[in-house]
Amino acid sequence: MTQALRWQKSTFSGGGDGNTCVEIATHADHVRLRESDVPSTELITSSAQLAHLIRGVKSGLFDATA
């Protein structure tokens, strides 16, 4: 039996019903991400890999340099 995923929006999304955010769901040992306006496309990763990406974004690792 497949368990239904519980998708969550960021509190920064405004809380409305509009399709303007990234949603996240956890299942077993992985994390799923999707854009709310294209819910059929999901990115599946581990929580450790997602944490590494978020740390890189926060530190400016991916900022474009001129």
BADO-844348 format. One line per 3 residues: number of its first residue (from 1); for each residue x, z, y of N, C-alpha, C, CB. Coordinates in Angstrom, 1 decimal. Each point is the difference from the previous one (the first is absolute). Glycine has a CB too. Layout:
% residues N
NUM = X/Z/Y/X/Z/Y/X/Z/Y/X/Z/Y ~ ...
% end
This chain:
% residues 66
1 = 0.8/0.0/-1.2/-0.8/0.0/1.2/0.9/0.0/1.2/-1.9/1.2/-1.2 ~ 1.6/-2.1/2.2/0.7/-0.1/1.2/-0.6/1.0/1.1/0.7/-2.4/-0.6 ~ 0.2/3.2/1.2/-0.5/0.9/1.1/0.0/-0.8/1.3/1.0/2.0/-1.2
4 = -2.1/-1.8/1.9/-0.1/-0.6/1.4/1.0/0.6/0.9/-2.5/-0.4/-0.4 ~ 3.1/-0.5/1.2/1.0/0.5/1.0/-0.7/0.6/1.2/1.6/-1.7/-0.8 ~ -1.1/2.7/1.4/-0.5/0.6/1.3/0.9/-0.5/1.1/-0.9/2.0/-1.2
7 = 0.5/-3.0/2.0/0.8/-0.6/1.1/-0.2/0.9/1.2/-0.3/-2.3/-1.0 ~ 1.4/2.5/1.7/0.0/0.8/1.2/0.6/-0.8/1.2/0.2/2.1/-1.4 ~ -0.8/-2.0/2.6/0.4/-0.6/1.2/0.9/1.0/0.8/-2.0/-1.5/0.1
10 = 2.9/1.0/0.7/0.7/0.9/0.9/-0.9/0.6/1.0/2.1/-1.4/-0.4 ~ -1.8/2.6/0.9/-0.8/0.6/1.1/0.3/-0.8/1.3/0.1/2.2/-1.1 ~ 0.9/-3.0/1.1/0.3/-0.9/1.2/-0.9/-1.2/0.1/2.3/0.9/0.0
13 = -3.1/-1.2/-1.1/-0.7/-1.2/-0.1/-1.3/0.0/0.9/0.9/-0.3/-2.3 ~ -1.2/1.5/2.9/-1.2/0.1/0.8/-1.2/0.5/-0.7/0.9/-1.8/1.4 ~ -0.8/1.9/-2.7/-1.1/0.5/-0.8/-1.3/-0.8/-0.1/0.9/2.1/0.7
16 = -0.9/-3.3/-0.1/-1.1/-0.8/-0.1/-0.1/-0.8/-1.3/0.0/-0.2/2.5 ~ -1.0/-0.6/-2.6/-0.2/-0.8/-1.2/0.7/-1.4/0.1/-2.2/1.2/-0.4 ~ 2.8/-1.5/1.5/0.7/-1.2/0.2/1.2/-0.3/-1.0/-0.8/0.1/2.4
19 = 1.1/-1.3/-2.6/1.1/-0.3/-0.8/1.3/-0.1/0.8/-1.5/-1.3/-1.6 ~ 2.1/2.4/2.0/1.1/0.0/0.8/1.2/0.9/-0.4/-1.6/-0.5/1.8 ~ 1.7/0.7/-3.1/1.0/1.0/-0.4/0.6/-0.3/-1.4/-1.1/1.7/1.5
22 = 2.1/-1.0/-1.8/0.6/0.1/-1.3/-0.6/1.2/-0.8/2.2/-1.1/0.8 ~ -2.6/0.8/-2.0/-0.6/1.1/-0.8/1.0/0.3/-1.1/-2.4/-0.7/0.5 ~ 2.3/2.0/-1.0/0.9/0.4/-1.1/-0.8/0.7/-1.1/1.9/0.3/1.7
25 = -1.5/-0.4/-2.9/-0.6/0.7/-1.2/1.1/0.3/-0.9/-2.2/-1.2/0.3 ~ 2.1/2.3/-1.0/1.0/0.4/-1.0/-0.7/-0.1/-1.4/1.3/1.5/1.7 ~ -0.5/-1.8/-2.7/-0.5/-0.1/-1.3/1.2/0.2/-1.0/-1.9/-1.6/0.7
28 = 1.7/2.6/-1.5/1.1/0.4/-1.0/1.3/0.2/0.8/-1.2/-1.3/-1.9 ~ 2.2/0.5/1.6/1.3/0.1/0.6/0.3/-1.0/1.0/0.8/1.0/-2.1 ~ -1.8/-1.7/2.7/0.3/-1.0/1.0/-1.0/0.1/1.2/0.9/-1.5/-1.8
31 = -0.5/0.8/2.8/-0.8/0.0/1.3/-0.4/-1.5/0.2/1.3/2.0/1.0 ~ -2.5/-2.1/-0.6/-0.6/-1.4/0.3/-0.3/0.0/1.5/-0.9/-0.3/-2.3 ~ 1.3/-0.8/2.9/-0.3/-0.3/1.5/-0.7/-1.3/0.1/2.0/1.3/0.7
34 = -2.9/-1.4/0.2/-0.8/-1.2/0.3/-0.4/0.0/1.5/-0.8/-0.2/-2.4 ~ 0.7/-1.0/2.9/-0.6/-0.2/1.4/-1.5/-0.1/-0.2/2.1/-1.2/0.9 ~ -2.8/2.0/0.0/-1.4/0.1/-0.2/-0.8/-1.3/0.1/0.3/2.3/0.9
37 = 0.3/-3.3/-0.2/-0.8/-1.3/0.1/0.4/-0.9/-1.1/0.0/0.2/2.5 ~ 0.9/0.1/-3.4/0.3/-0.7/-1.2/0.1/1.0/-1.2/1.2/-1.9/1.4 ~ -2.3/2.5/-1.8/0.1/1.1/-1.0/0.4/-0.5/-1.4/-1.6/1.2/1.4
40 = 1.5/-2.5/-1.6/0.3/-0.5/-1.4/1.5/-0.1/-0.2/-2.2/-1.2/0.0 ~ 3.0/1.3/1.1/1.5/-0.1/-0.2/0.6/1.4/0.2/0.0/-2.4/0.9 ~ 0.7/2.8/-1.9/0.6/1.4/0.0/1.5/-0.1/-0.3/-2.2/0.9/-0.8
43 = 2.9/0.0/1.5/1.4/0.2/-0.2/0.1/1.3/-0.9/0.7/-1.2/2.2 ~ 0.0/1.1/-3.3/0.1/1.2/-0.8/1.5/0.4/-0.1/-2.0/-0.7/-1.4 ~ 2.3/2.0/1.7/1.3/0.5/0.0/0.0/1.5/-0.4/0.6/-1.6/1.9
46 = 0.6/2.2/-2.0/0.1/1.4/-0.3/0.0/0.8/1.3/1.3/-0.5/-2.1 ~ -1.7/1.8/2.0/0.0/0.8/1.2/1.4/0.2/0.6/-2.0/1.2/-0.9 ~ 3.0/-1.2/0.0/1.4/0.1/0.5/0.4/-1.3/0.8/0.6/1.5/-1.9
49 = -1.0/-2.6/1.4/0.4/-1.3/0.8/-0.8/0.0/1.3/0.4/-1.2/-2.2 ~ -1.6/1.6/2.2/-0.8/0.0/1.2/0.6/0.9/1.0/-2.1/-0.6/-1.2 ~ 2.5/1.8/0.8/0.6/1.0/0.9/1.3/-0.6/0.6/-1.0/1.9/-1.4
52 = 1.8/-2.6/0.6/1.2/-0.6/0.5/-0.3/-1.0/1.1/1.1/0.3/-2.3 ~ -2.1/-1.1/2.0/-0.4/-1.0/1.0/-0.5/0.6/1.3/-0.7/-1.5/-1.8 ~ -0.1/2.6/1.7/-0.5/0.7/1.2/1.2/0.6/0.8/-2.2/0.4/-1.2
55 = 3.1/0.2/0.5/1.2/0.6/0.7/0.8/-1.1/0.7/0.2/1.8/-1.7 ~ -0.1/-3.0/1.1/0.7/-1.1/0.7/-0.7/-0.5/1.2/0.9/-0.6/-2.2 ~ -2.2/0.5/2.1/-0.8/-0.4/1.2/0.1/1.0/1.1/-1.6/-1.2/-1.5
58 = 1.5/2.5/1.2/0.1/1.0/1.0/1.4/0.1/0.7/-1.8/1.3/-1.3 ~ 2.8/-1.6/0.5/1.4/0.1/0.5/0.4/-1.3/0.8/0.5/1.5/-1.9 ~ -1.4/-2.5/1.9/0.3/-1.2/0.8/0.9/-1.0/-0.9/-0.1/1.3/2.1
61 = 0.2/-1.1/-3.4/0.8/-0.8/-0.8/-0.4/-1.5/0.0/0.4/2.0/-1.4 ~ -1.7/-2.2/1.6/-0.5/-1.4/0.0/-0.3/-0.6/1.4/-1.0/0.6/-2.2 ~ 1.4/0.2/3.2/-0.2/-0.5/1.4/0.8/-1.3/0.2/-0.5/2.3/0.8
64 = -0.1/-3.3/-0.1/0.7/-1.2/0.3/1.0/0.3/1.1/-2.0/-1.4/-0.7 ~ 3.2/0.7/0.5/1.0/0.1/1.1/0.1/-1.3/0.7/1.3/1.8/-1.3 ~ -1.1/-1.8/2.6/0.1/-1.2/0.7/1.4/-0.5/0.1/-2.0/0.7/1.3
% end
